[in-house]
Structures are given as structure tokens and as C-alpha cells.
Amino acid sequence: MSKRVVSFTVNGEAREIVVAPNRSLLDALRTEAGLTGTKKGCDVGECGSCTVILNGQPVNACLVLAAEADGADITTVEGLQAADGTPHPLQDCFMQCGAAQCGFCTPGILVAAKALLDRNPAPTTDEIRFAIAGNICRCTGYSKIIDAIAMASTAQEATR
């Protein structure tokens, strides 16, 4: 199987990796790009742990071939914090609300929430629920997660 060079921008940085044609974007991000914040859960698009933003849209990275991301703009959980390490308001609100327990689902939910707030800075509770519906959390019961996303929305609104 011949390998292919794939170029994309991930978290604002131009990257070039070499991958097999059947390599998932998830595996390429974790292994070839060294970005392990995106979690490998079910590997079939059911759990949302691998959610990344691909050209402005949240996607399950396990269902996208790395080759399909050639030329794309990708945001992973590592790309949420500021360059100086300051947490993104979503990350800060998750900490304040206790919205993460084991933390396995957290990266995917944070990225899905960021995609929501990028397109809808003031979502309703139902819109928040819909936006994270593809992300399974086995620990929190979602209430604190929804509270944290709503808090981040309010915080963003206050800075506008």
C-alpha cells in the first residue's frame, strides 16, 4: 500500500504527514501529528470522543480518512487554549462547574461545544443538548456539562 503526503493546518500550524490511504484522521492526528488529546473511543463514530473541527464543522475523526483532510483546517482540543497556555473559556467553565470526571469524553465535548459557540454564541439549552448529542459521557449525567457550556456562552457574550 503506497503512502500519501497529507498537508493541513491543525490548531493554526501548517503540518505535513505521510499516511497510508486507509489511515483515519484520528489515528493520523494521534500518531503522526502527536496530538493525543483527541481520544480513541469506539472507533465507529458512536461515542464522539474523537470529535475535531474540520473546516468549521465538528466531525468524528475516526470516520474521516486522513487523506480527506488534505488542505483542511483542523482544530483539536489542544488548539482551544491560548498560545500562552491560558485555558479557553469553555475549559475554564468546565473546571468551574465540575463538568469533567474521568475526562475521557471531555476533549470531544469541548470541541463540539466550541463548534456550537462559533456558529451560535448564545445557544438555548435545547441547542446545547443537540450539539453534544453525539458525545457519550458515562460519568457526569450531562447536567454539569450543559451548565458549563451555557456559562461559557454567557462569558463570551460579556466580552463582546
C-alpha positions as CSV (number, residue, x, y, z in Angstrom):
1,M,0.0,0.0,0.0
2,S,1.6,3.3,-1.1
3,K,1.7,6.1,1.4
4,R,0.5,9.6,0.7
5,V,1.6,13.0,1.9
6,V,-1.2,15.0,3.5
7,S,-0.9,18.7,4.3
8,F,-3.3,20.5,6.6
9,T,-3.4,23.2,9.2
10,V,-4.0,21.9,12.7
11,N,-4.5,24.3,15.6
12,G,-3.1,27.2,13.4
13,E,0.1,25.3,12.4
14,A,0.8,24.0,8.9
15,R,1.6,20.3,9.1
16,E,2.6,17.7,6.6
17,I,2.3,14.0,7.4
18,V,2.8,10.7,5.5
19,V,-0.1,8.2,5.9
20,A,-1.4,5.0,4.3
21,P,-4.6,5.7,2.3
22,N,-6.7,3.8,4.8
23,R,-5.4,5.7,7.8
24,S,-8.1,7.5,9.8
25,L,-7.7,11.2,10.6
26,L,-8.0,10.2,14.3
27,D,-5.0,7.8,14.1
28,A,-3.0,10.3,12.0
29,L,-3.6,13.1,14.5
30,R,-2.6,10.9,17.4
31,T,0.3,9.1,15.9
32,E,1.8,11.0,13.0
33,A,0.9,14.5,14.4
34,G,1.5,13.6,18.0
35,L,-1.8,15.2,19.2
36,T,-3.1,12.8,21.7
37,G,-5.8,15.0,23.2
38,T,-8.3,13.6,20.7
39,K,-9.4,10.3,22.2
40,K,-9.9,7.0,20.5
41,G,-13.1,5.5,21.9
42,C,-15.4,3.3,19.9
43,D,-13.6,3.8,16.5
44,V,-17.0,3.6,14.7
45,G,-18.5,7.1,15.2
46,E,-20.8,6.3,18.1
47,C,-19.1,8.0,21.1
48,G,-17.9,11.4,20.0
49,S,-14.6,11.1,21.9
50,C,-12.7,11.8,18.7
51,T,-14.6,15.0,17.7
52,V,-12.5,17.6,15.9
53,I,-13.5,20.7,14.0
54,L,-12.7,20.1,10.3
55,N,-13.2,23.2,8.1
56,G,-15.6,24.7,10.6
57,Q,-17.7,21.6,11.2
58,P,-17.5,19.1,14.1
59,V,-16.7,15.6,12.8
60,N,-15.8,12.2,14.2
61,A,-12.2,11.9,13.3
62,C,-12.4,8.1,13.4
63,L,-14.8,8.3,10.4
64,V,-12.7,10.6,8.2
65,L,-9.7,9.3,6.2
66,A,-6.6,11.4,6.8
67,A,-6.3,11.8,3.0
68,E,-9.7,13.5,3.0
69,A,-8.3,16.2,5.3
70,D,-5.6,17.3,2.7
71,G,-5.7,21.1,2.6
72,A,-8.1,21.3,5.6
73,D,-8.2,23.5,8.6
74,I,-8.5,21.3,11.8
75,T,-9.0,22.2,15.4
76,T,-8.3,19.7,18.1
77,V,-8.7,20.1,21.9
78,E,-5.1,21.1,22.0
79,G,-6.0,24.1,19.9
80,L,-8.6,25.5,22.3
81,Q,-6.2,27.1,24.8
82,A,-4.4,30.4,24.0
83,A,-0.8,30.3,22.9
84,D,0.3,31.3,26.4
85,G,-1.4,28.3,27.9
86,T,-4.5,30.2,29.2
87,P,-7.5,27.9,29.1
88,H,-10.3,28.6,26.6
89,P,-13.4,30.0,28.3
90,L,-15.1,26.6,27.7
91,Q,-12.2,24.8,29.5
92,D,-12.4,27.3,32.4
93,C,-16.1,26.8,32.7
94,F,-15.8,23.1,32.7
95,M,-13.4,23.3,35.6
96,Q,-15.6,25.8,37.5
97,C,-18.7,23.6,37.0
98,G,-17.1,20.3,37.7
99,A,-18.2,19.1,34.2
100,A,-15.4,16.5,33.8
101,Q,-15.0,13.4,35.9
102,C,-12.9,10.7,34.2
103,G,-12.1,13.2,31.4
104,F,-12.2,10.7,28.6
105,C,-15.2,12.3,26.8
106,T,-14.2,15.8,27.7
107,P,-12.0,16.6,24.7
108,G,-14.7,15.7,22.2
109,I,-17.4,17.5,24.1
110,L,-15.2,20.6,24.4
111,V,-14.6,20.6,20.7
112,A,-18.3,20.0,19.9
113,A,-19.2,22.9,22.2
114,K,-16.7,25.2,20.6
115,A,-18.1,24.4,17.2
116,L,-21.6,25.2,18.6
117,L,-20.5,28.6,20.1
118,D,-18.6,29.5,17.0
119,R,-21.8,29.3,14.9
120,N,-24.3,30.2,17.7
121,P,-22.8,32.3,20.5
122,A,-26.0,32.3,22.6
123,P,-27.5,28.8,22.3
124,T,-30.5,27.6,24.2
125,T,-30.3,24.6,26.5
126,D,-32.0,22.5,23.8
127,E,-29.5,23.7,21.2
128,I,-26.6,22.8,23.6
129,R,-28.1,19.3,24.1
130,F,-28.5,18.8,20.4
131,A,-24.9,19.9,19.7
132,I,-23.4,17.4,22.1
133,A,-25.9,14.6,21.4
134,G,-23.2,12.7,19.5
135,N,-20.9,12.6,22.6
136,I,-21.3,9.9,25.2
137,C,-20.4,10.6,28.8
138,R,-20.7,7.8,31.2
139,C,-19.8,9.8,34.4
140,T,-21.5,13.2,34.7
141,G,-25.1,12.8,33.6
142,Y,-24.6,15.9,31.3
143,S,-26.2,18.5,33.7
144,K,-22.8,20.0,34.6
145,I,-21.6,19.8,31.0
146,I,-24.7,21.7,29.8
147,D,-24.2,24.2,32.6
148,A,-20.6,24.8,31.7
149,I,-21.4,25.4,28.0
150,A,-24.1,27.8,29.0
151,M,-21.7,29.6,31.4
152,A,-19.1,29.8,28.6
153,S,-21.7,31.3,26.3
154,T,-22.6,33.9,28.8
155,A,-18.9,34.7,29.5
156,Q,-18.3,35.1,25.7
157,E,-21.3,37.4,25.5
158,A,-20.0,39.6,28.3
159,T,-16.7,40.1,26.4
160,R,-18.3,41.2,23.1
